[in-house]
Amino acid sequence: MGHSSNQLGHAGVSPLGSAAMEIRLQKVLADAGVASRRKAEEMILEGRVMVDGRVVRTLGSKVDPEKSEVIVDGEAITRQKTKVYLALNKPRGILSTLSDPENRPHLGDLLRDRPERLFHVGRLDKESEGLLLLTNDGDLAHRATHPSFSLPKNYLLEIKGAVSREVIEAFRNGIELEDGMAKVDKLTVLPGQPGRTLFDVVIHDGRNQILRRMAAAAELTVERLIRIGMGPIKLGELTPGKWREIQGAELFSLQKALAIKQ
């Protein structure tokens, strides 16, 4: 259902924005920890966001967060005072979501002690393990998932049985998938258990389940997939189901990799 220009411009909201303090509505939502900027745009288009009592559906709308009341799904938001950055080791069988209507195990179960409204940067499918980043910093989350910044991701990929040299070269040179060519940046064969082949893989491609799809196209069976790094952030000794805060030099290196001004 459409809304008039009067509604869009009501009480501090302007599709073009002229006031010095006005910023884009999707950034206001992201900075408040409601969702990533991309998800916030979807919420606006779905009519779930109100500013000063009026539904706003225009992505170009700007708002002064100090003066206007912003409500999402019936709940007023407040600006985050403190930015939080977490590294979490997602166990196998856990959904990469902070809530689940079917009460399946999810990230929210592991973060009950955190008071902030967090959202995860990127995803791992249910059967994959390892490093996830979580934050209430909408700008960092947006950059970390945007193709133009393309953080390299490091995985351990355990394959059932032996893998031929031809298949290894195909991973390096490119494997044709239904949505285009895919290849890794770097692949190293590590010592593995009998009957298993272990790859250390670095890849920029952020398409959904890209390594599993490459393996399937090469007729390989994936036994385990563990993400051990995202850009400068490493999983390290973090045990499954646990998280730690990203601070200091580690946070600085992440911001630098994403071209975020310090």
C-alpha positions in Angstrom: 0.0 0.0 0.0 1.4 3.4 -1.0 1.9 6.4 1.2 1.7 10.1 0.3 4.6 12.4 0.1 3.2 14.2 3.2 3.5 11.0 5.2 7.1 10.4 4.0 8.1 13.9 4.9 6.3 14.0 8.2 8.1 15.1 11.5 11.7 15.0 10.6 11.7 12.4 7.8 12.7 13.6 4.4 13.2 11.5 1.2 16.1 13.8 0.2 17.2 15.1 3.6 18.5 18.6 4.2 19.2 18.9 7.9 22.8 18.4 9.0 21.8 15.9 11.7 19.7 13.7 9.4 21.1 10.3 8.3 19.6 7.5 6.3 16.9 5.5 8.1 18.5 2.1 7.4 21.7 3.3 9.0 19.8 4.5 12.1 18.4 1.0 12.4 21.7 -0.6 11.9 23.5 1.7 14.4 20.8 0.8 16.9 21.6 -2.9 16.5 18.2 -3.7 15.1 19.6 -5.5 12.0 22.3 -5.2 9.4 21.9 -2.4 7.0 20.8 -4.7 4.2 18.2 -6.4 6.4 17.1 -2.9 7.7 16.3 -1.9 4.1 14.1 -5.0 3.7 12.3 -4.0 6.9 11.6 -0.5 5.6 10.2 -1.8 2.3 8.0 -4.3 4.2 6.4 -1.3 6.1 7.7 -2.4 9.5 9.3 0.9 10.4 7.5 4.0 11.7 9.0 7.4 12.3 7.0 9.8 14.5 3.8 7.7 14.1 4.0 7.3 10.3 5.1 4.3 8.3 8.1 5.0 6.1 8.8 2.8 3.1 11.3 4.9 1.2 14.9 3.8 1.4 16.2 7.3 0.7 14.4 8.7 3.7 16.6 10.5 6.3 15.8 11.1 9.9 17.3 12.9 12.9 17.7 10.1 15.4 18.1 12.7 18.3 14.7 14.3 17.6 12.5 11.6 16.0 10.9 8.5 17.5 11.7 5.4 15.4 9.6 2.3 16.0 10.3 -1.1 14.5 7.7 -3.9 14.8 6.0 -1.9 17.5 9.1 -1.3 19.6 10.9 2.0 20.0 14.6 1.9 19.3 17.4 3.7 21.0 20.9 4.5 19.7 23.6 2.2 20.7 26.1 3.9 23.1 28.7 1.2 23.0 29.8 -0.8 20.0 30.4 -4.5 20.6 32.3 -7.0 18.5 32.4 -10.7 19.2 34.0 -13.8 17.7 32.0 -16.9 18.3 32.8 -20.6 17.5 29.6 -22.0 16.1 29.2 -25.7 16.9 27.8 -28.1 14.3 24.0 -28.4 14.4 23.5 -24.8 15.5 21.5 -22.4 13.2 23.1 -19.1 12.2 20.2 -17.1 13.6 19.5 -15.3 16.9 16.0 -16.7 17.2 14.0 -19.6 15.8 10.2 -20.0 15.8 10.6 -23.8 15.9 12.9 -23.7 19.0 15.8 -25.4 17.2 19.3 -24.8 18.6 20.5 -21.3 17.4 23.0 -18.6 18.2 20.7 -16.9 20.6 21.1 -19.9 22.9 24.8 -19.2 23.2 24.5 -15.4 23.7 21.8 -15.2 26.5 24.3 -13.4 28.8 24.8 -10.6 26.3 22.4 -7.6 26.9 23.0 -6.0 23.4 20.9 -6.5 20.3 23.4 -8.3 18.1 23.4 -9.5 14.6 25.8 -11.9 12.9 28.1 -11.0 10.0 27.7 -13.6 7.3 26.4 -17.1 7.9 27.4 -20.7 8.4 25.0 -23.5 7.4 23.7 -25.8 10.1 26.2 -28.5 9.6 29.3 -26.2 9.3 31.3 -25.0 12.2 33.7 -22.3 13.3 34.1 -18.6 13.3 31.2 -16.1 13.2 31.4 -12.4 13.9 28.6 -10.7 15.8 28.2 -7.0 16.4 25.7 -4.1 17.0 27.8 -2.0 14.6 25.7 -1.7 11.5 28.4 0.0 9.4 31.0 -2.7 10.1 28.5 -5.5 9.4 27.5 -3.9 6.2 31.0 -3.5 4.9 32.0 -7.0 6.1 29.3 -8.6 4.0 29.5 -6.3 1.0 31.2 -7.8 -2.2 33.3 -4.6 -2.7 35.2 -5.2 0.5 35.3 -9.0 0.1 36.9 -10.2 3.3 38.9 -13.4 2.7 37.6 -16.4 4.6 39.7 -19.3 5.7 38.3 -22.9 6.1 39.4 -26.4 6.9 37.6 -28.7 4.5 37.7 -32.4 5.3 36.9 -34.7 2.4 36.0 -38.4 2.5 38.6 -40.5 0.7 41.5 -39.4 -1.5 41.3 -36.5 -3.9 43.0 -36.5 -7.3 45.5 -33.8 -8.4 43.1 -32.9 -11.2 40.3 -32.1 -8.7 42.7 -30.0 -6.6 43.7 -28.0 -9.6 40.0 -27.6 -10.5 39.4 -25.9 -7.1 42.3 -23.6 -7.8 41.4 -22.8 -11.5 37.7 -22.8 -11.3 34.6 -25.1 -11.1 31.5 -24.2 -13.1 28.4 -23.9 -10.9 24.8 -23.0 -11.9 25.4 -19.4 -11.0 28.8 -19.0 -12.5 32.5 -20.0 -12.1 33.9 -20.5 -8.6 37.5 -20.9 -7.5 39.5 -20.7 -4.3 42.3 -18.1 -3.7 44.5 -20.7 -2.1 44.4 -24.4 -1.3 46.9 -26.3 0.7 46.6 -30.1 1.3 47.3 -30.9 5.0 48.2 -34.2 6.7 44.9 -35.9 7.5 43.5 -39.1 9.0 43.5 -42.4 7.0 40.6 -42.3 4.5 40.3 -38.5 4.7 41.8 -35.5 2.8 42.2 -32.2 4.6 42.3 -28.9 2.8 43.2 -25.5 4.1 41.3 -23.2 1.9 41.1 -19.4 1.5 38.3 -17.9 -0.6 36.7 -14.5 -1.2 33.6 -15.7 -2.9 30.7 -15.1 -0.5 28.0 -17.0 -2.3 25.8 -19.4 -0.2 27.5 -22.7 0.7 30.1 -22.1 -2.0 32.6 -24.7 -0.9 30.0 -27.4 -0.4 28.7 -26.7 -3.8 32.1 -26.8 -5.4 32.8 -30.1 -3.6 29.5 -31.5 -4.8 30.2 -30.5 -8.4 33.6 -32.3 -8.1 31.7 -35.4 -6.7 33.4 -35.1 -3.3 31.8 -35.9 0.1 32.3 -33.2 2.7 32.8 -34.7 6.2 33.5 -31.4 8.0 33.7 -27.7 7.2 35.2 -25.4 9.7 35.8 -21.7 9.3 39.0 -20.7 11.0 39.4 -17.1 9.8 37.6 -14.0 8.5 40.1 -11.5 7.3 42.4 -10.7 10.2 40.1 -12.3 12.8 41.2 -15.9 13.6 39.3 -18.6 15.5 42.4 -19.5 17.4 41.9 -21.6 20.6 38.2 -20.6 21.0 36.2 -23.7 22.0 32.9 -24.6 20.3 29.9 -22.7 21.7 32.1 -20.0 23.3 32.7 -16.4 22.3 35.3 -13.7 23.0 35.3 -9.9 22.5 37.3 -8.4 19.6 39.2 -5.5 20.9 42.4 -3.4 20.6 44.8 -4.3 17.8 42.6 -7.1 16.5 39.6 -4.7 16.1 41.9 -2.1 14.6 43.1 -4.6 12.0 39.5 -5.6 11.1 38.4 -1.9 10.7 41.5 -1.3 8.6 40.7 -4.3 6.3 37.2 -2.8 5.8 38.5 0.7 5.2 36.7 2.1 8.3 38.2 5.3 9.5 39.6 5.1 13.1 
